[in-house]
């Protein structure tokens, strides 16, 4: 047994050492999100990062001193003119994403752009058209929940299942610095679109509070699914909550913050009479996914459970030619969520 375990560990170690990325990359933007979520993954994968671009010459000098082998620059054009750079990560101020993404696409370089890639459907169409015109090989929009391990498990379990309905709660604190629908609520709206397909807004209502909190109540209709959502900035950032419950004929799936996925089997009924009222037996939940905080391995890191690791690796693997690009994560893939946000704006226009 020891020989088998040892052989497996050696094979895993050799496989990891053989995963070498040879293309050059650049990062545009160096805010808290980049430092906390993107750079650790880039460094772990050992992606050859040639440039970090920012808006300040002084900050660019500090970047060159802190990150060895990386050139800090305040010139995007310097990156675009460098033929050795194959892939560009854009994670700057959200309001600048459209312009930055447009320039990278026009330069023909592969693009990873954080959400939101643009402000509305018109700009999204312009970006999609630019990809067709200038032909960058790979484009990926950074909506990391799509890449979370729990997402893959849930997708597999829902495939072929008889679905009933879902309930999604996404609750944060006040967000005075931007557009909550575009910057925050795009996450749950994209996630249900990704899982259940395009939808239409059956009911929408916006409730506002005096301190600036906003709560959006939605009922969405998909092709074979109906969902109810509560998306709010009227709660707390320190106790932010995200929970998705999906009801199927076999039982209930509960996904808590991308960190834990459980399944609760449905109790049977005879002639509409719930047997659980007659035979009181405990129902054991099936634990499908969760991080093990006791073992500090890569798989138990929150950057993995939240999907950041897999989304960056997916982009790099496509740039390096390790897998085919089916455009599943490009600009056209977020078209349905932008259409959904347009419908929500129309229904809630003027509501405070």
C-alpha positions as CSV (number, residue, x, y, z in Angstrom):
1,X,0.0,0.0,0.0
2,X,2.9,2.4,0.9
3,X,4.4,1.8,-2.6
4,X,1.1,2.6,-4.3
5,X,0.6,5.8,-2.3
6,X,4.2,6.8,-2.9
7,X,4.0,6.1,-6.6
8,X,0.8,8.2,-6.9
9,X,2.4,11.1,-5.0
10,X,5.4,11.0,-7.3
11,X,3.2,10.9,-10.4
12,X,1.2,13.9,-9.2
13,X,4.4,15.8,-8.4
14,X,5.9,15.1,-11.8
15,X,2.7,16.1,-13.5
16,X,2.6,19.5,-11.7
17,X,6.3,20.1,-12.5
18,X,5.6,19.4,-16.2
19,X,2.9,22.0,-16.4
20,X,4.9,24.9,-17.8
21,X,3.5,28.0,-19.4
22,X,5.7,29.6,-22.0
23,X,3.7,32.5,-23.5
24,X,4.0,36.0,-22.1
25,X,1.2,37.8,-20.3
26,X,0.3,41.3,-19.0
27,X,-2.0,42.5,-16.3
28,X,-3.8,45.8,-16.6
29,X,-4.9,47.1,-13.2
30,X,-3.6,46.5,-9.7
31,X,-6.4,47.1,-7.3
32,X,-7.3,45.0,-4.2
33,X,-9.1,42.4,-6.3
34,X,-6.0,41.8,-8.5
35,X,-3.7,41.6,-5.5
36,X,-6.0,39.3,-3.5
37,X,-7.4,37.0,-6.1
38,X,-5.7,37.2,-9.5
39,X,-2.0,37.6,-8.8
40,X,-1.8,34.7,-6.3
41,X,-3.2,32.3,-9.0
42,X,-0.9,33.8,-11.7
43,X,2.1,33.3,-9.4
44,X,1.0,29.7,-8.5
45,X,0.7,28.7,-12.1
46,X,4.0,30.5,-12.8
47,X,2.5,32.4,-15.8
48,X,5.3,34.5,-17.4
49,X,4.0,37.9,-16.4
50,X,5.9,40.5,-18.3
51,X,4.0,43.7,-17.5
52,X,1.7,45.2,-14.9
53,X,0.0,48.3,-16.2
54,X,-1.4,51.1,-14.0
55,X,-2.3,54.7,-14.3
56,X,0.5,56.2,-12.2
57,X,4.2,56.5,-13.2
58,X,5.2,56.4,-9.5
59,X,3.1,53.2,-8.9
60,X,4.7,51.7,-12.0
61,X,8.1,52.2,-10.5
62,X,7.1,50.6,-7.3
63,X,5.6,47.6,-9.2
64,X,9.0,47.0,-11.0
65,X,10.7,47.0,-7.6
66,X,8.2,44.7,-5.8
67,X,7.6,42.1,-8.5
68,X,10.8,40.7,-9.8
69,X,11.0,40.2,-13.5
70,X,7.8,42.2,-14.1
71,X,7.9,45.7,-15.7
72,X,5.6,48.3,-14.3
73,X,4.2,50.6,-16.9
74,X,1.6,53.4,-17.2
75,X,1.4,52.8,-21.0
76,X,-1.2,50.3,-22.3
77,X,0.2,51.0,-25.8
78,X,3.6,49.6,-24.7
79,X,1.9,46.3,-24.0
80,X,-0.1,46.3,-27.2
81,X,2.9,47.0,-29.3
82,X,4.9,44.1,-27.7
83,X,4.5,41.1,-30.0
84,X,5.8,38.8,-27.4
85,X,2.7,39.3,-25.2
86,X,0.0,36.8,-26.1
87,X,-2.5,37.3,-23.3
88,X,-3.7,40.3,-21.4
89,X,-5.7,40.3,-18.1
90,X,-7.9,43.4,-17.7
91,X,-9.0,44.0,-14.1
92,X,-9.1,47.8,-13.7
93,X,-11.9,50.1,-12.7
94,X,-15.1,48.5,-14.1
95,X,-16.0,51.8,-15.9
96,X,-12.8,51.4,-17.9
97,X,-13.2,47.8,-18.9
98,X,-15.0,48.5,-22.2
99,X,-12.3,50.8,-23.5
100,X,-9.5,48.7,-22.3
101,X,-11.0,45.5,-23.7
102,X,-11.6,47.2,-27.0
103,X,-8.0,48.2,-27.3
104,X,-6.7,44.7,-26.5
105,X,-9.1,43.1,-29.0
106,X,-8.0,45.5,-31.7
107,X,-4.4,44.5,-31.0
108,X,-5.3,40.9,-31.7
109,X,-4.2,39.7,-28.3
110,X,-6.1,37.1,-26.2
111,X,-8.2,38.8,-23.5
112,X,-9.3,38.0,-20.0
113,X,-11.6,40.7,-18.8
114,X,-13.1,40.9,-15.3
115,X,-16.8,41.6,-14.9
116,X,-18.5,43.7,-16.0
117,X,-16.8,43.8,-19.5
118,X,-19.0,46.8,-20.5
119,X,-22.1,48.8,-19.5
120,X,-24.9,47.6,-21.7
121,X,-26.0,45.5,-24.7
122,X,-24.8,48.0,-27.2
123,X,-21.2,48.0,-25.9
124,X,-21.3,44.2,-25.7
125,X,-22.3,43.9,-29.4
126,X,-19.4,46.3,-30.3
127,X,-17.0,44.0,-28.4
128,X,-18.3,40.9,-30.0
129,X,-18.1,42.5,-33.5
130,X,-14.5,43.6,-32.8
131,X,-13.5,40.0,-31.9
132,X,-14.9,38.9,-35.3
133,X,-13.1,41.7,-37.1
134,X,-9.7,41.7,-35.4
135,X,-9.6,38.0,-34.5
136,X,-8.0,37.6,-31.1
137,X,-7.8,33.8,-30.5
138,X,-9.3,33.7,-27.1
139,X,-11.6,35.8,-25.0
140,X,-12.8,35.0,-21.5
141,X,-15.1,37.1,-19.3
142,X,-14.2,36.7,-15.6
143,X,-17.4,35.5,-13.9
144,X,-15.7,33.1,-11.6
145,X,-18.8,31.3,-10.2
146,X,-19.0,29.5,-13.5
147,X,-15.7,27.8,-12.8
148,X,-16.3,26.9,-9.1
149,X,-16.0,23.2,-8.3
150,X,-19.4,23.2,-6.7
151,X,-20.8,24.5,-10.0
152,X,-19.5,21.5,-12.0
153,X,-21.0,19.1,-9.4
154,X,-24.4,20.9,-9.4
155,X,-24.5,21.0,-13.2
156,X,-23.8,17.3,-13.4
157,X,-26.5,16.5,-10.8
158,X,-29.1,18.7,-12.5
159,X,-28.4,17.2,-16.0
160,X,-31.5,15.2,-16.9
161,X,-33.2,15.9,-13.6
162,X,-36.8,17.0,-13.4
163,X,-36.5,20.5,-12.1
164,X,-39.2,22.4,-10.2
165,X,-38.0,25.9,-9.1
166,X,-35.2,27.7,-7.4
167,X,-34.7,30.4,-4.8
168,X,-31.6,32.7,-4.7
169,X,-30.6,35.1,-2.0
170,X,-27.6,37.5,-2.6
171,X,-27.3,39.9,0.3
172,X,-24.5,42.5,0.8
173,X,-24.1,45.9,2.5
174,X,-24.4,49.4,1.0
175,X,-22.8,50.0,-2.3
176,X,-22.6,53.8,-2.9
177,X,-19.6,53.6,-5.2
178,X,-21.2,52.1,-8.3
179,X,-24.1,50.5,-10.0
180,X,-25.2,47.5,-7.9
181,X,-27.1,45.8,-10.7
182,X,-24.0,45.9,-13.1
183,X,-21.2,45.5,-10.6
184,X,-22.8,43.1,-8.0
185,X,-26.0,41.6,-9.1
186,X,-24.5,40.5,-12.4
187,X,-23.0,37.6,-10.5
188,X,-26.2,35.9,-9.4
189,X,-28.0,36.9,-12.6
190,X,-25.3,35.4,-14.7
191,X,-25.1,32.3,-12.5
192,X,-28.8,31.4,-12.9
193,X,-28.6,32.1,-16.6
194,X,-25.5,29.9,-16.8
195,X,-27.2,27.0,-15.0
196,X,-30.8,27.2,-16.3
197,X,-30.5,29.1,-19.7
198,X,-32.1,32.3,-20.9
199,X,-35.0,33.8,-19.0
200,X,-37.6,36.5,-19.0
201,X,-38.6,38.7,-16.2
202,X,-42.1,37.8,-15.0
203,X,-42.1,40.1,-11.9
204,X,-39.6,42.7,-10.8
205,X,-39.8,45.2,-7.9
206,X,-37.1,47.5,-6.4
207,X,-37.4,48.6,-2.8
208,X,-35.1,51.4,-1.5
209,X,-34.1,52.6,2.0
210,X,-33.2,56.0,3.2
211,X,-29.6,55.2,3.7
212,X,-29.2,54.1,0.0
213,X,-29.8,50.4,0.3
214,X,-31.5,48.7,-2.6
215,X,-33.4,45.4,-2.7
216,X,-34.4,43.8,-6.0
217,X,-37.1,41.2,-5.9
218,X,-37.4,39.1,-9.1
219,X,-39.4,36.1,-10.5
220,X,-37.6,34.7,-13.6
221,X,-39.0,32.2,-16.0
222,X,-36.6,29.9,-17.9
223,X,-37.5,27.3,-20.4
224,X,-38.2,24.6,-17.8
225,X,-37.6,26.4,-14.6
226,X,-39.0,29.3,-12.5
227,X,-36.9,31.1,-9.9
228,X,-37.3,33.7,-7.2
229,X,-34.4,36.0,-6.4
230,X,-33.7,38.5,-3.6
231,X,-30.7,40.7,-4.5
232,X,-29.9,43.3,-2.0
233,X,-27.4,45.9,-0.7
234,X,-29.5,46.6,2.4
235,X,-27.8,44.1,4.7
236,X,-24.2,43.8,5.8
237,X,-20.8,43.3,4.1
238,X,-19.4,41.6,7.2
239,X,-22.3,39.1,7.1
240,X,-22.8,38.9,3.4
241,X,-24.9,36.0,2.3
242,X,-25.3,34.0,-0.9
243,X,-27.5,30.9,-1.1
244,X,-29.1,29.0,-4.0
245,X,-31.7,26.3,-3.4
246,X,-32.8,24.2,-6.4
247,X,-35.9,22.0,-6.1
248,X,-36.1,18.8,-8.2
249,X,-38.4,15.8,-8.2
250,X,-35.7,13.8,-6.3
251,X,-34.9,16.4,-3.7
252,X,-33.4,19.8,-2.8
253,X,-29.9,21.1,-3.6
254,X,-28.6,23.8,-1.4
255,X,-25.5,25.7,-2.4
256,X,-24.1,28.1,0.2
257,X,-21.7,30.7,-1.0
258,X,-19.9,28.3,-3.4
259,X,-18.4,26.8,-0.3
260,X,-20.8,24.0,0.4
261,X,-23.2,21.9,-1.7
262,X,-25.7,19.6,0.0
263,X,-28.6,17.4,-1.2
264,X,-31.7,16.7,0.8
265,X,-33.7,13.7,-0.7
266,X,-37.4,14.3,-1.1
267,X,-39.6,12.4,1.2
268,X,-42.2,10.2,-0.5
269,X,-46.0,10.6,-0.4
270,X,-48.9,8.3,-1.0
271,X,-52.1,9.8,-2.5
272,X,-50.7,13.2,-1.7
273,X,-50.2,12.4,2.0
274,X,-46.6,13.1,3.2
275,X,-45.3,10.0,4.8
276,X,-42.9,12.1,6.9
277,X,-45.9,13.1,8.9
278,X,-46.8,9.5,9.6
279,X,-43.3,8.0,10.0
280,X,-41.0,10.5,11.7
281,X,-37.6,9.6,10.5
282,X,-34.5,11.8,10.2
283,X,-33.5,12.6,6.7
284,X,-29.7,12.4,6.2
285,X,-28.3,15.2,3.9
286,X,-25.9,14.1,1.3
287,X,-22.8,16.3,1.4
288,X,-21.6,16.8,-2.2
289,X,-18.9,19.5,-1.8
290,X,-17.1,21.5,0.9
291,X,-13.7,22.7,1.7
292,X,-11.7,20.8,4.3
293,X,-10.1,23.6,6.4
294,X,-8.0,21.0,8.3
295,X,-5.8,20.1,5.3
296,X,-4.2,23.2,3.7
297,X,-4.0,21.9,0.1
298,X,-4.6,23.7,-3.1
299,X,-8.1,22.2,-3.5
300,X,-9.1,23.5,0.0
301,X,-8.0,27.1,-0.9
302,X,-10.8,29.6,-1.2
303,X,-9.4,30.9,-4.5
304,X,-10.2,27.4,-5.8
305,X,-13.6,27.0,-4.3
306,X,-14.7,30.4,-5.5
307,X,-13.6,29.6,-9.1
308,X,-10.7,32.1,-9.5
309,X,-8.1,29.4,-10.0
310,X,-9.9,27.5,-12.6
311,X,-11.0,30.5,-14.6
312,X,-7.4,31.8,-14.9
313,X,-6.0,28.3,-15.7
314,X,-8.7,27.9,-18.3
315,X,-7.7,31.1,-20.0
316,X,-4.0,30.3,-19.9
317,X,-4.5,26.7,-21.1
318,X,-6.4,28.1,-24.2
319,X,-3.7,30.7,-24.9
320,X,-1.1,28.0,-24.7
321,X,-3.1,25.8,-27.0
322,X,-3.7,23.0,-24.5
323,X,-7.4,22.9,-25.1
324,X,-9.9,24.0,-27.8
325,X,-11.7,27.3,-27.4
326,X,-15.5,26.8,-27.9
327,X,-16.2,30.5,-27.1
328,X,-18.3,29.2,-24.1
329,X,-16.9,32.0,-21.9
330,X,-16.6,34.9,-24.4
331,X,-18.6,38.0,-25.0
332,X,-21.5,36.2,-26.6
333,X,-21.8,33.9,-23.6
334,X,-22.9,36.9,-21.4
335,X,-25.4,38.2,-23.9
336,X,-28.3,36.6,-22.0
337,X,-27.4,38.2,-18.7
338,X,-27.1,41.7,-20.3
339,X,-30.5,41.2,-22.0
340,X,-31.9,40.2,-18.5
341,X,-30.4,43.3,-16.9
342,X,-32.0,45.5,-19.6
343,X,-35.4,44.0,-18.9
344,X,-34.9,44.6,-15.2
345,X,-34.0,48.2,-15.8
346,X,-37.1,48.7,-17.9
347,X,-39.4,47.2,-15.3
348,X,-37.8,49.0,-12.4
349,X,-37.1,52.4,-14.0
350,X,-37.7,55.2,-11.7
351,X,-38.2,53.0,-8.6
352,X,-36.2,54.0,-5.6
